[in-house]
């Protein structure tokens, strides 16, 4: 399980539902990251129907693969089958873990 990251978070989501999210990702030697996540909350299927929990998949590619000089930028593609379901997080441009993850490379 080299370069596999498991992130877990708990809290309140946009619809005031409470629950937890698990995110599992694999980082390859090229820097490409592939991951999936799922969120379970205290809302019922009756309230949200088919989308009673959030799930999704993502791919993140470092821009270094396309440039000669160092570039911290990343291109990311997210796929979430339903967006009107329980467990939706606030869409933030930056997350603390992602902003500090570059420092991990220097300590390996």
N, C-alpha and C positions, 0 to 999 in steps of 0.2 A: 504494500500500500504506500509506495513512495510517491511523494508529491500529491497526496490526497488530503483535502481539507474538509473537515466537517464543522459547520457553524450552526449553532442553535441559539434561538432567541425567543423570548416570551414577552408578552405585553398586551396592550390594547391596540386594536386596529382601527381603521377609518370608520367603520360602521358601529363603533363602540363595543365590538365583540372582543372577547379575551381569549388568548390561546398561545400557541407556539409554532415556530417555524424551524424546519431542519433543512439545511442547504449542504449538499455534498458536491464537491468539485474536484477535478483532476487537472493538474498543471503539467503540461508536457515540457520537454527540454527546450523546445522552440519558444516557449512562453505562452503558447495558446492554452487557454483554460476552457474546459467544457464542464458544465454543471447542471444540476437539477435541484428543485426545491419543492417542498410541500408544507402547507400550513393547515393545521386543524384548530378550530375555535369552538366556542360554546353555542354557536348558532345551529339551528336545526335545518334539515333538508326542506322542511315545510316552508321556512322563511325564505330560503334562497333557491329552492328547486334543485336543478342539476348542479349548480355551482355552489354547493354547501361548503367547499373548502378550496383553497387556492393551490395551484400546482403550476409548474413551468419548467422551462429548459432554457439554457443560455450558452453562448459561445463568445469568448472574449479573445481578440487577437491584438498583440502588441504592435504598435506602429513601427517599432524598430525593424520588423521584418521587411518593411518597404522603404526604409531610408538608410543612408550611409552613416549619419550622425545619430547620437543617442536621442531618443524621444520618449517621454513618459506616457504619451497618449496611447489609448487603446480604442479599438473599434469593437462595439459589442452589439450582438443581436440577441434579443429576448423573444421567447415565444410563450405566451400565456393563453391557453385555449379560451378561457372565459374571463372577462374583466369585471363582471358584476356579481361577484361572489364574496362570501365571507373570507376574512383573513387578508384583505387587501392592505398593504403597507403604503405609507405616504411615499410617493415617487421622489426620491432625493437625488440630486445631481452627484453629490459626493457622500460616501460613507467612510467613517473613520478607519475601519479595517482596510479598505481598499487604498486609502490615501497613505497608509503607513506600510503597506505590504512590500514596497520596493526596498525598504531597509532590511527585510528578512534575507534577501539574496546575499548581502554582504557578510552575514554571519554564518553561512553554511559551510 
